[in-house]
Amino acid sequence: VAHRLYVMRLYRRSLKLAASWYWQRSEYCEKAMIIRSMFDENKNVTNLRHAQELLAHTENLLGIYNHSDPYISPTAPGGSKWERNVP
């Protein structure tokens, strides 16, 4: 269960990073399909050592492509509208 949860969170972080780089919806959708295909290629890996290498490689890629100014939803904490006009 822990491995599955880690992979799901890694996938979600990948999508959020892609949203920071590709702000046009069509470009983001194209990149999201590529990311999904990369995760689907390796979803049936049973060798634990190979799976750990794949996860480390993905973490490394996320570190390389980290955005200096990530997208934050305006109403999310840290967004431009966060706690604006609180009643």
N, CA, C and O atoms as a CHARMM CRD file, in Angstrom:
* protein
*
  348
    1    1 VAL  N      0.83100  -1.18700   0.00000 PROA 1      0.00000
    2    1 VAL  CA     0.00000   0.00000   0.00000 PROA 1      0.00000
    3    1 VAL  C      0.88000   1.25700   0.00000 PROA 1      0.00000
    4    1 VAL  O      0.56600   2.23100  -0.68500 PROA 1      0.00000
    5    2 ALA  N      1.97000   1.24000   0.75800 PROA 2      0.00000
    6    2 ALA  CA     2.83000   2.41900   0.85100 PROA 2      0.00000
    7    2 ALA  C      3.47200   2.73100  -0.50000 PROA 2      0.00000
    8    2 ALA  O      3.57700   3.89400  -0.88800 PROA 2      0.00000
    9    3 HSD  N      3.90200   1.68700  -1.21300 PROA 3      0.00000
   10    3 HSD  CA     4.52200   1.89800  -2.52700 PROA 3      0.00000
   11    3 HSD  C      3.51200   2.48200  -3.50500 PROA 3      0.00000
   12    3 HSD  O      3.82600   3.39600  -4.26700 PROA 3      0.00000
   13    4 ARG  N      2.32000   1.95400  -3.47600 PROA 4      0.00000
   14    4 ARG  CA     1.27600   2.44500  -4.38000 PROA 4      0.00000
   15    4 ARG  C      0.95100   3.91100  -4.10200 PROA 4      0.00000
   16    4 ARG  O      0.78400   4.70200  -5.03100 PROA 4      0.00000
   17    5 LEU  N      0.86300   4.26600  -2.84000 PROA 5      0.00000
   18    5 LEU  CA     0.58900   5.64100  -2.45200 PROA 5      0.00000
   19    5 LEU  C      1.72700   6.56900  -2.88900 PROA 5      0.00000
   20    5 LEU  O      1.48500   7.68700  -3.34500 PROA 5      0.00000
   21    6 TYR  N      2.96700   6.09700  -2.74400 PROA 6      0.00000
   22    6 TYR  CA     4.12400   6.88600  -3.15500 PROA 6      0.00000
   23    6 TYR  C      4.10600   7.13100  -4.66500 PROA 6      0.00000
   24    6 TYR  O      4.38400   8.24200  -5.11600 PROA 6      0.00000
   25    7 VAL  N      3.78200   6.10800  -5.43500 PROA 7      0.00000
   26    7 VAL  CA     3.72200   6.25200  -6.89400 PROA 7      0.00000
   27    7 VAL  C      2.59400   7.20100  -7.28700 PROA 7      0.00000
   28    7 VAL  O      2.76200   8.01600  -8.19400 PROA 7      0.00000
   29    8 MET  N      1.45300   7.10500  -6.62100 PROA 8      0.00000
   30    8 MET  CA     0.33700   8.00500  -6.92900 PROA 8      0.00000
   31    8 MET  C      0.70900   9.45600  -6.63900 PROA 8      0.00000
   32    8 MET  O      0.37200  10.34900  -7.41600 PROA 8      0.00000
   33    9 ARG  N      1.39800   9.69500  -5.53400 PROA 9      0.00000
   34    9 ARG  CA     1.81300  11.05700  -5.19800 PROA 9      0.00000
   35    9 ARG  C      2.87900  11.56900  -6.16400 PROA 9      0.00000
   36    9 ARG  O      2.90200  12.75100  -6.50400 PROA 9      0.00000
   37   10 LEU  N      3.75300  10.67600  -6.59900 PROA 10     0.00000
   38   10 LEU  CA     4.76600  11.05600  -7.57700 PROA 10     0.00000
   39   10 LEU  C      4.12100  11.42500  -8.90600 PROA 10     0.00000
   40   10 LEU  O      4.53900  12.37600  -9.56600 PROA 10     0.00000
   41   11 TYR  N      3.10400  10.67000  -9.29000 PROA 11     0.00000
   42   11 TYR  CA     2.36600  10.97400 -10.51900 PROA 11     0.00000
   43   11 TYR  C      1.66900  12.33200 -10.40800 PROA 11     0.00000
   44   11 TYR  O      1.68500  13.12600 -11.34900 PROA 11     0.00000
   45   12 ARG  N      1.06900  12.58400  -9.27200 PROA 12     0.00000
   46   12 ARG  CA     0.38300  13.85700  -9.07400 PROA 12     0.00000
   47   12 ARG  C      1.36600  15.02900  -9.07600 PROA 12     0.00000
   48   12 ARG  O      1.07900  16.08300  -9.64200 PROA 12     0.00000
   49   13 ARG  N      2.51800  14.84400  -8.44600 PROA 13     0.00000
   50   13 ARG  CA     3.53900  15.89300  -8.47200 PROA 13     0.00000
   51   13 ARG  C      4.01800  16.15500  -9.89200 PROA 13     0.00000
   52   13 ARG  O      4.29800  17.29700 -10.25600 PROA 13     0.00000
   53   14 SER  N      4.11200  15.10000 -10.69500 PROA 14     0.00000
   54   14 SER  CA     4.52200  15.24800 -12.09600 PROA 14     0.00000
   55   14 SER  C      3.50200  16.08300 -12.86300 PROA 14     0.00000
   56   14 SER  O      3.86900  16.95400 -13.65200 PROA 14     0.00000
   57   15 LEU  N      2.21600  15.81000 -12.62500 PROA 15     0.00000
   58   15 LEU  CA     1.17900  16.57800 -13.31400 PROA 15     0.00000
   59   15 LEU  C      1.17200  18.03800 -12.86700 PROA 15     0.00000
   60   15 LEU  O      0.98600  18.93600 -13.68800 PROA 15     0.00000
   61   16 LYS  N      1.37000  18.27700 -11.58800 PROA 16     0.00000
   62   16 LYS  CA     1.40700  19.65500 -11.10400 PROA 16     0.00000
   63   16 LYS  C      2.60500  20.40500 -11.65800 PROA 16     0.00000
   64   16 LYS  O      2.51100  21.59300 -11.96600 PROA 16     0.00000
   65   17 LEU  N      3.72600  19.72100 -11.78600 PROA 17     0.00000
   66   17 LEU  CA     4.90200  20.34700 -12.37200 PROA 17     0.00000
   67   17 LEU  C      4.66200  20.66900 -13.84200 PROA 17     0.00000
   68   17 LEU  O      5.06900  21.72700 -14.32300 PROA 17     0.00000
   69   18 ALA  N      4.00900  19.76600 -14.55100 PROA 18     0.00000
   70   18 ALA  CA     3.68400  20.02700 -15.96000 PROA 18     0.00000
   71   18 ALA  C      2.74100  21.21600 -16.07800 PROA 18     0.00000
   72   18 ALA  O      2.85600  21.99900 -17.02100 PROA 18     0.00000
   73   19 ALA  N      1.81800  21.36400 -15.14600 PROA 19     0.00000
   74   19 ALA  CA     0.89200  22.50300 -15.17900 PROA 19     0.00000
   75   19 ALA  C      1.63500  23.81500 -14.95800 PROA 19     0.00000
   76   19 ALA  O      1.21000  24.85500 -15.46200 PROA 19     0.00000
   77   20 SER  N      2.72900  23.78300 -14.21800 PROA 20     0.00000
   78   20 SER  CA     3.50600  24.99200 -14.01300 PROA 20     0.00000
   79   20 SER  C      4.25600  25.40200 -15.27600 PROA 20     0.00000
   80   20 SER  O      4.42900  26.59100 -15.54300 PROA 20     0.00000
   81   21 TRP  N      4.69700  24.41800 -16.04700 PROA 21     0.00000
   82   21 TRP  CA     5.47000  24.72000 -17.25100 PROA 21     0.00000
   83   21 TRP  C      4.59100  24.98900 -18.46500 PROA 21     0.00000
   84   21 TRP  O      4.93100  25.82100 -19.30600 PROA 21     0.00000
   85   22 TYR  N      3.47700  24.30000 -18.56100 PROA 22     0.00000
   86   22 TYR  CA     2.62000  24.40400 -19.74600 PROA 22     0.00000
   87   22 TYR  C      1.28600  25.00700 -19.33100 PROA 22     0.00000
   88   22 TYR  O      0.39000  24.28500 -18.89400 PROA 22     0.00000
   89   23 TRP  N      1.14400  26.31100 -19.46200 PROA 23     0.00000
   90   23 TRP  CA    -0.05100  26.98500 -18.98900 PROA 23     0.00000
   91   23 TRP  C     -1.19600  26.90300 -19.97800 PROA 23     0.00000
   92   23 TRP  O     -2.34900  27.07600 -19.58200 PROA 23     0.00000
   93   24 GLN  N     -0.92300  26.64200 -21.26300 PROA 24     0.00000
   94   24 GLN  CA    -2.01200  26.45800 -22.22600 PROA 24     0.00000
   95   24 GLN  C     -2.57500  25.04900 -22.05900 PROA 24     0.00000
   96   24 GLN  O     -1.82900  24.07500 -21.96600 PROA 24     0.00000
   97   25 ARG  N     -3.88500  24.96000 -22.02200 PROA 25     0.00000
   98   25 ARG  CA    -4.54600  23.69100 -21.71600 PROA 25     0.00000
   99   25 ARG  C     -4.19000  22.59900 -22.71300 PROA 25     0.00000
  100   25 ARG  O     -3.99000  21.45100 -22.31500 PROA 25     0.00000
  101   26 SER  N     -4.10600  22.92400 -23.99700 PROA 26     0.00000
  102   26 SER  CA    -3.80400  21.90600 -25.00400 PROA 26     0.00000
  103   26 SER  C     -2.39300  21.34500 -24.81800 PROA 26     0.00000
  104   26 SER  O     -2.18000  20.14000 -24.95600 PROA 26     0.00000
  105   27 GLU  N     -1.43100  22.21800 -24.50400 PROA 27     0.00000
  106   27 GLU  CA    -0.06700  21.75000 -24.26200 PROA 27     0.00000
  107   27 GLU  C      0.00200  20.90000 -22.99700 PROA 27     0.00000
  108   27 GLU  O      0.69300  19.88100 -22.95600 PROA 27     0.00000
  109   28 TYR  N     -0.72300  21.33200 -21.96500 PROA 28     0.00000
  110   28 TYR  CA    -0.72200  20.57900 -20.71400 PROA 28     0.00000
  111   28 TYR  C     -1.33200  19.18600 -20.91600 PROA 28     0.00000
  112   28 TYR  O     -0.80200  18.19700 -20.40800 PROA 28     0.00000
  113   29 CYS  N     -2.42700  19.11100 -21.64500 PROA 29     0.00000
  114   29 CYS  CA    -3.07400  17.81000 -21.87100 PROA 29     0.00000
  115   29 CYS  C     -2.15500  16.87100 -22.63700 PROA 29     0.00000
  116   29 CYS  O     -2.10600  15.67400 -22.35200 PROA 29     0.00000
  117   30 GLU  N     -1.43600  17.40500 -23.59600 PROA 30     0.00000
  118   30 GLU  CA    -0.49600  16.58200 -24.36000 PROA 30     0.00000
  119   30 GLU  C      0.60900  16.05500 -23.45500 PROA 30     0.00000
  120   30 GLU  O      0.96900  14.88000 -23.52800 PROA 30     0.00000
  121   31 LYS  N      1.14900  16.92300 -22.60100 PROA 31     0.00000
  122   31 LYS  CA     2.20600  16.50300 -21.68700 PROA 31     0.00000
  123   31 LYS  C      1.67500  15.52300 -20.64400 PROA 31     0.00000
  124   31 LYS  O      2.38200  14.59400 -20.25300 PROA 31     0.00000
  125   32 ALA  N      0.43800  15.72100 -20.19300 PROA 32     0.00000
  126   32 ALA  CA    -0.16500  14.81500 -19.21300 PROA 32     0.00000
  127   32 ALA  C     -0.32400  13.41100 -19.80100 PROA 32     0.00000
  128   32 ALA  O     -0.13300  12.41900 -19.09800 PROA 32     0.00000
  129   33 MET  N     -0.67300  13.32500 -21.08300 PROA 33     0.00000
  130   33 MET  CA    -0.78400  12.00600 -21.71500 PROA 33     0.00000
  131   33 MET  C      0.57800  11.33100 -21.81300 PROA 33     0.00000
  132   33 MET  O      0.67700  10.11400 -21.65500 PROA 33     0.00000
  133   34 ILE  N      1.62200  12.10300 -22.07100 PROA 34     0.00000
  134   34 ILE  CA     2.97300  11.53800 -22.12700 PROA 34     0.00000
  135   34 ILE  C      3.38000  11.02800 -20.75400 PROA 34     0.00000
  136   34 ILE  O      3.93500   9.93700 -20.63100 PROA 34     0.00000
  137   35 ILE  N      3.10200  11.82300 -19.71600 PROA 35     0.00000
  138   35 ILE  CA     3.43500  11.40900 -18.35100 PROA 35     0.00000
  139   35 ILE  C      2.67600  10.13900 -17.98500 PROA 35     0.00000
  140   35 ILE  O      3.24100   9.22000 -17.39300 PROA 35     0.00000
  141   36 ARG  N      1.39600  10.09100 -18.33700 PROA 36     0.00000
  142   36 ARG  CA     0.58800   8.90300 -18.02900 PROA 36     0.00000
  143   36 ARG  C      1.13900   7.66600 -18.73000 PROA 36     0.00000
  144   36 ARG  O      1.19700   6.58800 -18.13800 PROA 36     0.00000
  145   37 SER  N      1.54300   7.81900 -19.98700 PROA 37     0.00000
  146   37 SER  CA     2.08400   6.66900 -20.71300 PROA 37     0.00000
  147   37 SER  C      3.39300   6.19700 -20.08900 PROA 37     0.00000
  148   37 SER  O      3.67200   4.99800 -20.06800 PROA 37     0.00000
  149   38 MET  N      4.20500   7.13700 -19.57700 PROA 38     0.00000
  150   38 MET  CA     5.45700   6.74100 -18.92600 PROA 38     0.00000
  151   38 MET  C      5.18600   5.95000 -17.64800 PROA 38     0.00000
  152   38 MET  O      5.88400   4.98000 -17.35500 PROA 38     0.00000
  153   39 PHE  N      4.17800   6.36500 -16.89400 PROA 39     0.00000
  154   39 PHE  CA     3.83500   5.62100 -15.68600 PROA 39     0.00000
  155   39 PHE  C      3.19100   4.27700 -16.03300 PROA 39     0.00000
  156   39 PHE  O      3.45000   3.28000 -15.36000 PROA 39     0.00000
  157   40 ASP  N      2.36200   4.24000 -17.06900 PROA 40     0.00000
  158   40 ASP  CA     1.70300   2.99100 -17.45700 PROA 40     0.00000
  159   40 ASP  C      2.68500   1.95800 -17.99800 PROA 40     0.00000
  160   40 ASP  O      2.45800   0.75700 -17.85000 PROA 40     0.00000
  161   41 GLU  N      3.76800   2.40500 -18.61900 PROA 41     0.00000
  162   41 GLU  CA     4.77200   1.47400 -19.14300 PROA 41     0.00000
  163   41 GLU  C      5.36700   0.61600 -18.03600 PROA 41     0.00000
  164   41 GLU  O      5.71700  -0.54300 -18.25900 PROA 41     0.00000
  165   42 ASN  N      5.47900   1.18200 -16.85900 PROA 42     0.00000
  166   42 ASN  CA     6.18000   0.49900 -15.77100 PROA 42     0.00000
  167   42 ASN  C      5.27300   0.08200 -14.62600 PROA 42     0.00000
  168   42 ASN  O      5.76000  -0.19100 -13.52800 PROA 42     0.00000
  169   43 LYS  N      3.97600   0.02700 -14.85300 PROA 43     0.00000
  170   43 LYS  CA     3.08200  -0.29000 -13.74000 PROA 43     0.00000
  171   43 LYS  C      3.10400  -1.76700 -13.35500 PROA 43     0.00000
  172   43 LYS  O      2.67000  -2.11600 -12.25700 PROA 43     0.00000
  173   44 ASN  N      3.59200  -2.62800 -14.21700 PROA 44     0.00000
  174   44 ASN  CA     3.62600  -4.06100 -13.90600 PROA 44     0.00000
  175   44 ASN  C      5.01800  -4.55700 -13.53400 PROA 44     0.00000
  176   44 ASN  O      5.28600  -5.75500 -13.62400 PROA 44     0.00000
  177   45 VAL  N      5.90200  -3.66600 -13.12000 PROA 45     0.00000
  178   45 VAL  CA     7.24700  -4.05300 -12.70600 PROA 45     0.00000
  179   45 VAL  C      7.14900  -4.74700 -11.35200 PROA 45     0.00000
  180   45 VAL  O      6.60400  -4.19200 -10.39800 PROA 45     0.00000
  181   46 THR  N      7.68200  -5.96900 -11.27800 PROA 46     0.00000
  182   46 THR  CA     7.61200  -6.73100 -10.03400 PROA 46     0.00000
  183   46 THR  C      8.94200  -6.75800  -9.29200 PROA 46     0.00000
  184   46 THR  O      8.97400  -7.03000  -8.09200 PROA 46     0.00000
  185   47 ASN  N     10.02500  -6.48100  -9.98300 PROA 47     0.00000
  186   47 ASN  CA    11.34300  -6.46600  -9.35000 PROA 47     0.00000
  187   47 ASN  C     11.46800  -5.20000  -8.50600 PROA 47     0.00000
  188   47 ASN  O     11.43400  -4.09100  -9.04000 PROA 47     0.00000
  189   48 LEU  N     11.61100  -5.35900  -7.21000 PROA 48     0.00000
  190   48 LEU  CA    11.62600  -4.22700  -6.29700 PROA 48     0.00000
  191   48 LEU  C     12.82100  -3.30900  -6.55100 PROA 48     0.00000
  192   48 LEU  O     12.69000  -2.08700  -6.48000 PROA 48     0.00000
  193   49 ARG  N     13.96700  -3.88000  -6.84200 PROA 49     0.00000
  194   49 ARG  CA    15.16300  -3.07100  -7.09300 PROA 49     0.00000
  195   49 ARG  C     14.96900  -2.20000  -8.33200 PROA 49     0.00000
  196   49 ARG  O     15.32800  -1.02300  -8.33000 PROA 49     0.00000
  197   50 HSD  N     14.40300  -2.77500  -9.38100 PROA 50     0.00000
  198   50 HSD  CA    14.14900  -2.02400 -10.61200 PROA 50     0.00000
  199   50 HSD  C     13.10600  -0.92800 -10.36300 PROA 50     0.00000
  200   50 HSD  O     13.22200   0.18000 -10.88600 PROA 50     0.00000
  201   51 ALA  N     12.09400  -1.24900  -9.56400 PROA 51     0.00000
  202   51 ALA  CA    11.06500  -0.25300  -9.24100 PROA 51     0.00000
  203   51 ALA  C     11.67500   0.91200  -8.46500 PROA 51     0.00000
  204   51 ALA  O     11.33500   2.06700  -8.72300 PROA 51     0.00000
  205   52 GLN  N     12.56600   0.62800  -7.52500 PROA 52     0.00000
  206   52 GLN  CA    13.22200   1.68700  -6.76700 PROA 52     0.00000
  207   52 GLN  C     14.09500   2.56200  -7.66900 PROA 52     0.00000
  208   52 GLN  O     14.16900   3.77600  -7.47800 PROA 52     0.00000
  209   53 GLU  N     14.75700   1.93700  -8.65700 PROA 53     0.00000
  210   53 GLU  CA    15.56100   2.70600  -9.61400 PROA 53     0.00000
  211   53 GLU  C     14.67400   3.62300 -10.45700 PROA 53     0.00000
  212   53 GLU  O     15.04000   4.76600 -10.72900 PROA 53     0.00000
  213   54 LEU  N     13.51600   3.12300 -10.86700 PROA 54     0.00000
  214   54 LEU  CA    12.58800   3.93900 -11.64700 PROA 54     0.00000
  215   54 LEU  C     12.07400   5.12100 -10.83500 PROA 54     0.00000
  216   54 LEU  O     11.97800   6.23500 -11.35000 PROA 54     0.00000
  217   55 LEU  N     11.74500   4.88700  -9.57800 PROA 55     0.00000
  218   55 LEU  CA    11.26600   5.95700  -8.71600 PROA 55     0.00000
  219   55 LEU  C     12.35500   6.99600  -8.46400 PROA 55     0.00000
  220   55 LEU  O     12.08300   8.19600  -8.45600 PROA 55     0.00000
  221   56 ALA  N     13.58700   6.53400  -8.25800 PROA 56     0.00000
  222   56 ALA  CA    14.69100   7.47000  -8.04500 PROA 56     0.00000
  223   56 ALA  C     14.93700   8.30100  -9.30400 PROA 56     0.00000
  224   56 ALA  O     15.22200   9.49600  -9.21900 PROA 56     0.00000
  225   57 HSD  N     14.82800   7.66900 -10.46200 PROA 57     0.00000
  226   57 HSD  CA    14.99400   8.38700 -11.72600 PROA 57     0.00000
  227   57 HSD  C     13.90100   9.44200 -11.90000 PROA 57     0.00000
  228   57 HSD  O     14.17400  10.55300 -12.35300 PROA 57     0.00000
  229   58 THR  N     12.67100   9.09300 -11.54200 PROA 58     0.00000
  230   58 THR  CA    11.56600  10.04000 -11.64800 PROA 58     0.00000
  231   58 THR  C     11.75100  11.20000 -10.67800 PROA 58     0.00000
  232   58 THR  O     11.49700  12.34900 -11.03900 PROA 58     0.00000
  233   59 GLU  N     12.18400  10.92200  -9.46400 PROA 59     0.00000
  234   59 GLU  CA    12.46300  11.99300  -8.49800 PROA 59     0.00000
  235   59 GLU  C     13.55900  12.91800  -9.02800 PROA 59     0.00000
  236   59 GLU  O     13.48900  14.13700  -8.86700 PROA 59     0.00000
  237   60 ASN  N     14.56700  12.32600  -9.65900 PROA 60     0.00000
  238   60 ASN  CA    15.65000  13.11300 -10.23400 PROA 60     0.00000
  239   60 ASN  C     15.12400  14.01800 -11.34900 PROA 60     0.00000
  240   60 ASN  O     15.50600  15.18600 -11.43000 PROA 60     0.00000
  241   61 LEU  N     14.25500  13.49100 -12.20200 PROA 61     0.00000
  242   61 LEU  CA    13.67700  14.30000 -13.27700 PROA 61     0.00000
  243   61 LEU  C     12.83200  15.44200 -12.71700 PROA 61     0.00000
  244   61 LEU  O     12.86800  16.55600 -13.24000 PROA 61     0.00000
  245   62 LEU  N     12.07900  15.17000 -11.66600 PROA 62     0.00000
  246   62 LEU  CA    11.27900  16.22600 -11.04400 PROA 62     0.00000
  247   62 LEU  C     12.17800  17.32100 -10.47100 PROA 62     0.00000
  248   62 LEU  O     11.83000  18.50100 -10.50900 PROA 62     0.00000
  249   63 GLY  N     13.32900  16.92400  -9.94500 PROA 63     0.00000
  250   63 GLY  CA    14.26900  17.91100  -9.43000 PROA 63     0.00000
  251   63 GLY  C     14.89700  18.74500 -10.53500 PROA 63     0.00000
  252   63 GLY  O     15.11800  19.94500 -10.37000 PROA 63     0.00000
  253   64 ILE  N     15.18400  18.10200 -11.66400 PROA 64     0.00000
  254   64 ILE  CA    15.79600  18.81100 -12.79000 PROA 64     0.00000
  255   64 ILE  C     14.81500  19.81700 -13.38500 PROA 64     0.00000
  256   64 ILE  O     15.18700  20.95700 -13.66200 PROA 64     0.00000
  257   65 TYR  N     13.56700  19.40300 -13.58300 PROA 65     0.00000
  258   65 TYR  CA    12.57700  20.24600 -14.23700 PROA 65     0.00000
  259   65 TYR  C     11.75600  21.07900 -13.25600 PROA 65     0.00000
  260   65 TYR  O     10.69300  21.58600 -13.61500 PROA 65     0.00000
  261   66 ASN  N     12.23200  21.22300 -12.03400 PROA 66     0.00000
  262   66 ASN  CA    11.50800  21.99600 -11.03500 PROA 66     0.00000
  263   66 ASN  C     11.32800  23.43700 -11.51200 PROA 66     0.00000
  264   66 ASN  O     12.27500  24.05600 -11.99700 PROA 66     0.00000
  265   67 HSD  N     10.13800  23.95900 -11.37700 PROA 67     0.00000
  266   67 HSD  CA     9.83300  25.31900 -11.83300 PROA 67     0.00000
  267   67 HSD  C     10.17000  26.31600 -10.73400 PROA 67     0.00000
  268   67 HSD  O      9.86400  26.08800  -9.56400 PROA 67     0.00000
  269   68 SER  N     10.79700  27.41300 -11.11400 PROA 68     0.00000
  270   68 SER  CA    11.20800  28.40300 -10.11800 PROA 68     0.00000
  271   68 SER  C     10.02500  29.18400  -9.55300 PROA 68     0.00000
  272   68 SER  O     10.09600  29.69800  -8.43600 PROA 68     0.00000
  273   69 ASP  N      8.94500  29.27400 -10.31500 PROA 69     0.00000
  274   69 ASP  CA     7.74700  29.98100  -9.87000 PROA 69     0.00000
  275   69 ASP  C      6.53200  29.10500 -10.17500 PROA 69     0.00000
  276   69 ASP  O      5.82300  29.36200 -11.14800 PROA 69     0.00000
  277   70 PRO  N      6.27700  28.07300  -9.35900 PROA 70     0.00000
  278   70 PRO  CA     5.19700  27.13400  -9.68100 PROA 70     0.00000
  279   70 PRO  C      3.83100  27.78900  -9.63000 PROA 70     0.00000
  280   70 PRO  O      3.61400  28.76500  -8.91200 PROA 70     0.00000
  281   71 TYR  N      2.91800  27.23300 -10.40600 PROA 71     0.00000
  282   71 TYR  CA     1.55100  27.74200 -10.43600 PROA 71     0.00000
  283   71 TYR  C      0.84700  27.40200  -9.13500 PROA 71     0.00000
  284   71 TYR  O      0.86800  26.25500  -8.68900 PROA 71     0.00000
  285   72 ILE  N      0.22300  28.40700  -8.52900 PROA 72     0.00000
  286   72 ILE  CA    -0.58800  28.22000  -7.32700 PROA 72     0.00000
  287   72 ILE  C     -1.96000  28.79700  -7.63500 PROA 72     0.00000
  288   72 ILE  O     -2.07800  29.93900  -8.07700 PROA 72     0.00000
  289   73 SER  N     -2.97500  28.01500  -7.40300 PROA 73     0.00000
  290   73 SER  CA    -4.33700  28.48800  -7.62800 PROA 73     0.00000
  291   73 SER  C     -4.57300  29.75300  -6.80700 PROA 73     0.00000
  292   73 SER  O     -4.14600  29.81600  -5.65400 PROA 73     0.00000
  293   74 PRO  N     -5.24400  30.76400  -7.37100 PROA 74     0.00000
  294   74 PRO  CA    -5.43100  32.02300  -6.64000 PROA 74     0.00000
  295   74 PRO  C     -6.13000  31.87000  -5.29200 PROA 74     0.00000
  296   74 PRO  O     -5.84300  32.62700  -4.36400 PROA 74     0.00000
  297   75 THR  N     -7.03700  30.91000  -5.16800 PROA 75     0.00000
  298   75 THR  CA    -7.76700  30.76100  -3.91300 PROA 75     0.00000
  299   75 THR  C     -7.09400  29.78200  -2.95100 PROA 75     0.00000
  300   75 THR  O     -7.59200  29.57100  -1.84500 PROA 75     0.00000
  301   76 ALA  N     -5.97900  29.18600  -3.35100 PROA 76     0.00000
  302   76 ALA  CA    -5.25100  28.25700  -2.49500 PROA 76     0.00000
  303   76 ALA  C     -4.34000  29.03700  -1.54600 PROA 76     0.00000
  304   76 ALA  O     -4.01000  30.19100  -1.82000 PROA 76     0.00000
  305   77 PRO  N     -3.93100  28.42000  -0.43500 PROA 77     0.00000
  306   77 PRO  CA    -2.99300  29.10700   0.45700 PROA 77     0.00000
  307   77 PRO  C     -1.73000  29.52200  -0.30200 PROA 77     0.00000
  308   77 PRO  O     -1.09900  28.69800  -0.96500 PROA 77     0.00000
  309   78 GLY  N     -1.37300  30.78000  -0.20400 PROA 78     0.00000
  310   78 GLY  CA    -0.23900  31.30700  -0.94100 PROA 78     0.00000
  311   78 GLY  C     -0.63600  31.94100  -2.26500 PROA 78     0.00000
  312   78 GLY  O      0.19200  32.57000  -2.92400 PROA 78     0.00000
  313   79 GLY  N     -1.89500  31.78000  -2.66000 PROA 79     0.00000
  314   79 GLY  CA    -2.38500  32.37400  -3.89700 PROA 79     0.00000
  315   79 GLY  C     -2.70000  33.85100  -3.71400 PROA 79     0.00000
  316   79 GLY  O     -2.73700  34.35600  -2.59200 PROA 79     0.00000
  317   80 SER  N     -2.92300  34.52700  -4.81200 PROA 80     0.00000
  318   80 SER  CA    -3.13300  35.97500  -4.76600 PROA 80     0.00000
  319   80 SER  C     -4.46600  36.37400  -4.13600 PROA 80     0.00000
  320   80 SER  O     -4.61200  37.51800  -3.70300 PROA 80     0.00000
  321   81 LYS  N     -5.43600  35.47200  -4.07100 PROA 81     0.00000
  322   81 LYS  CA    -6.73000  35.79800  -3.47000 PROA 81     0.00000
  323   81 LYS  C     -6.94100  35.12500  -2.10500 PROA 81     0.00000
  324   81 LYS  O     -8.03200  35.19700  -1.54000 PROA 81     0.00000
  325   82 TRP  N     -5.91900  34.48800  -1.59000 PROA 82     0.00000
  326   82 TRP  CA    -6.05700  33.75900  -0.33000 PROA 82     0.00000
  327   82 TRP  C     -6.38200  34.72200   0.80700 PROA 82     0.00000
  328   82 TRP  O     -5.66000  35.69200   1.04100 PROA 82     0.00000
  329   83 GLU  N     -7.45600  34.44600   1.49400 PROA 83     0.00000
  330   83 GLU  CA    -7.95200  35.21700   2.63100 PROA 83     0.00000
  331   83 GLU  C     -8.26400  36.67300   2.27700 PROA 83     0.00000
  332   83 GLU  O     -8.19600  37.55300   3.13600 PROA 83     0.00000
  333   84 ARG  N     -8.60200  36.91800   1.03000 PROA 84     0.00000
  334   84 ARG  CA    -9.00700  38.25900   0.63400 PROA 84     0.00000
  335   84 ARG  C    -10.49100  38.40800   0.94100 PROA 84     0.00000
  336   84 ARG  O    -11.28600  37.52800   0.61000 PROA 84     0.00000
  337   85 ASN  N    -10.85700  39.48200   1.55000 PROA 85     0.00000
  338   85 ASN  CA   -12.25000  39.78600   1.89900 PROA 85     0.00000
  339   85 ASN  C    -12.87600  38.69900   2.76800 PROA 85     0.00000
  340   85 ASN  O    -13.99500  38.25300   2.51500 PROA 85     0.00000
  341   86 VAL  N    -12.15800  38.28900   3.76900 PROA 86     0.00000
  342   86 VAL  CA   -12.67900  37.28600   4.68900 PROA 86     0.00000
  343   86 VAL  C    -13.76200  37.94900   5.52100 PROA 86     0.00000
  344   86 VAL  O    -13.53400  39.01900   6.08500 PROA 86     0.00000
  345   87 PRO  N    -14.95000  37.32900   5.61100 PROA 87     0.00000
  346   87 PRO  CA   -16.03700  37.95600   6.36200 PROA 87     0.00000
  347   87 PRO  C    -15.77600  37.96700   7.86200 PROA 87     0.00000
  348   87 PRO  O    -16.60200  38.46200   8.62900 PROA 87     0.00000
